[in-house]
Amino acid sequence: MRWNAKAPRLYNSTPQRHSERMNAPSKPGPNVHTIPDGDDRPRLTCMDCGYIAYENPKVIVGAVCVWEDKFLMCRRAIEPRKGFWTFPAGFMELNETMAEGAAREVWEEATAKVSITGLLGIFEIPRISQVYVIHSAEMETPAFAAGPESEDVALMAWDEIPWDELAFPSVHWGLERFREGGTPSVHHHTTR
């Protein structure tokens, strides 16, 4: 690969075979499914510059947050599962640790400040390429309010949690993991 100063992109200095160029679509960017050298599966690849678009699982970070003996729960204001309950969680952003991401999600969804106290576990859902990293957290104060992604936010005792209205299996699992205590665990979710 060489850098071309006139066009701010990498390009492959190795000539391509005529058949590769004829079969490649005319639009720019990664647009050909091929198995790159040293790889074992097809990836979208740009035949002009050699760029490989790796599609990797999404990392979701969240926290089971407590104030005294109550759990911070958010009713979702967005799809998927709008109107159902969850603990604060969402996609991890670039340049943050998993714990920072979990605390950020708590602030975004419930405007609560928390201290992350540990890792409850990892909840894997391979069929949709998602990995949930669920932490435990203590609220710094009992103050909270619904953020833009929440219709409602509440502190609930264990027996007040609307178990039939939880948004995702990962929410049920995370709450149970918190209650069980112990060391972090990994759960491989296989049902639809």
C-alpha positions in Angstrom: 0.0 0.0 0.0 1.2 3.5 -0.8 -0.1 6.9 0.2 -1.1 9.2 -2.7 -0.8 12.8 -1.5 -3.1 14.1 -4.4 -6.0 11.8 -3.4 -6.2 11.4 0.4 -6.7 7.7 0.4 -4.6 4.5 0.3 -4.4 2.6 -2.9 -3.0 -0.7 -3.8 0.2 -0.5 -5.9 -0.3 -4.2 -7.0 -1.9 -4.4 -10.4 -5.3 -6.2 -10.4 -6.2 -8.9 -12.7 -8.4 -7.8 -15.6 -11.2 -10.1 -14.5 -11.3 -8.5 -11.1 -11.7 -5.1 -12.5 -14.3 -6.1 -15.1 -16.5 -7.8 -12.4 -16.2 -5.0 -9.8 -19.2 -2.6 -9.6 -18.4 1.0 -10.8 -19.3 2.7 -7.5 -16.3 3.6 -5.3 -15.5 2.1 -1.9 -15.8 -1.5 -0.6 -18.2 -3.1 -3.0 -16.9 -6.6 -3.7 -17.3 -9.6 -1.5 -14.0 -11.5 -1.5 -11.8 -13.4 1.0 -8.8 -11.2 1.7 -5.4 -12.8 1.9 -4.8 -14.3 5.3 -8.6 -14.3 6.2 -11.1 -17.1 6.2 -14.4 -15.4 5.3 -15.7 -13.1 2.7 -15.5 -9.3 3.4 -16.6 -6.3 1.5 -13.4 -5.0 -0.1 -12.5 -2.0 -2.3 -10.8 -3.4 -5.3 -9.2 0.1 -6.1 -7.5 0.7 -2.8 -7.6 -2.6 -1.0 -9.6 -1.3 2.0 -11.5 -4.1 3.8 -14.7 -3.3 5.6 -14.7 -5.5 8.7 -18.2 -5.9 10.2 -17.9 -6.8 13.9 -20.3 -7.4 16.7 -21.9 -4.4 18.4 -20.9 -3.9 22.1 -23.8 -2.8 24.4 -22.8 -1.5 27.8 -25.2 -1.1 30.7 -25.6 -1.0 34.4 -27.9 -2.4 37.1 -28.1 0.7 39.3 -29.2 0.7 42.9 -30.1 3.3 45.5 -30.4 1.6 48.9 -32.6 -1.4 48.1 -34.2 -0.1 44.9 -33.3 -0.6 41.2 -33.2 2.2 38.6 -35.5 1.2 35.7 -36.3 3.1 32.5 -39.3 2.7 30.3 -38.0 2.9 26.7 -39.2 5.8 24.5 -37.6 4.4 21.4 -37.7 1.2 19.3 -37.0 -1.6 19.6 -39.3 -2.5 22.4 -40.7 1.0 23.0 -42.7 1.1 26.2 -40.9 -1.8 27.9 -38.6 -1.5 30.9 -34.9 -1.9 31.1 -31.9 -0.8 33.1 -29.8 1.9 31.4 -27.9 0.4 28.5 -26.8 1.3 25.0 -24.1 1.0 22.3 -20.6 1.7 23.4 -19.0 4.7 21.8 -15.5 5.2 20.4 -12.7 6.2 22.9 -14.4 5.1 26.1 -14.0 2.2 28.4 -16.9 -0.2 29.0 -17.4 1.2 32.5 -17.4 4.8 31.2 -19.9 3.8 28.5 -22.2 2.2 31.1 -22.1 5.4 33.3 -22.7 7.6 30.2 -25.8 5.5 29.3 -27.1 5.9 32.8 -26.8 9.7 32.5 -28.3 9.8 29.0 -31.3 7.6 29.8 -32.0 8.5 33.5 -29.9 11.7 34.2 -28.4 9.9 37.2 -24.8 10.0 38.4 -23.4 6.6 39.3 -20.2 4.9 40.5 -19.6 1.7 38.6 -18.9 -1.0 41.3 -18.2 -4.1 39.2 -18.8 -6.4 36.3 -21.9 -8.6 36.5 -21.2 -10.4 33.3 -21.3 -10.7 29.6 -24.5 -11.6 27.7 -23.8 -12.8 24.1 -26.4 -12.9 21.3 -24.5 -14.2 18.2 -27.6 -14.4 16.0 -27.8 -10.6 16.0 -24.1 -10.0 16.6 -24.4 -8.2 19.9 -22.4 -8.5 23.1 -23.8 -7.0 26.3 -21.4 -6.0 29.0 -23.4 -5.4 32.2 -22.0 -3.7 35.2 -23.3 -3.1 38.7 -23.5 0.6 39.9 -24.4 2.6 42.9 -26.3 5.9 42.4 -24.5 8.8 44.0 -27.8 10.5 44.9 -31.4 9.4 44.5 -31.9 12.1 41.8 -33.0 10.9 38.4 -35.2 12.0 35.5 -36.2 10.6 32.1 -33.7 11.4 29.4 -34.7 11.6 25.7 -34.6 7.8 25.2 -36.9 7.1 28.2 -40.6 7.7 28.7 -40.4 7.2 32.4 -37.8 6.4 35.0 -38.4 4.9 38.4 -36.7 3.4 41.5 -38.3 0.0 42.1 -38.1 -2.5 44.8 -37.3 -6.1 43.6 -41.0 -7.1 43.9 -42.1 -4.0 42.0 -40.1 -4.7 38.8 -42.5 -5.5 36.0 -41.0 -8.8 35.0 -43.5 -9.4 32.2 -42.7 -6.0 30.7 -38.9 -6.2 30.5 -37.6 -5.1 27.1 -35.0 -7.9 26.5 -33.8 -11.2 28.0 -30.5 -9.5 28.8 -32.4 -7.2 31.3 -33.9 -10.1 33.1 -30.5 -11.9 33.2 -28.6 -8.8 34.4 -31.1 -8.2 37.3 -30.9 -11.8 38.3 -27.1 -11.8 38.1 -27.0 -8.7 40.4 -29.3 -10.5 42.9 -27.3 -13.7 42.8 -23.9 -11.9 43.4 -20.7 -13.8 42.9 -18.2 -13.6 40.2 -18.9 -12.3 36.7 -20.3 -14.8 34.3 -20.8 -15.3 30.5 -24.2 -16.2 29.1 -24.7 -17.4 25.6 -28.3 -16.6 24.5 -29.5 -18.9 21.8 -33.3 -18.6 21.7 -35.2 -16.2 19.4 
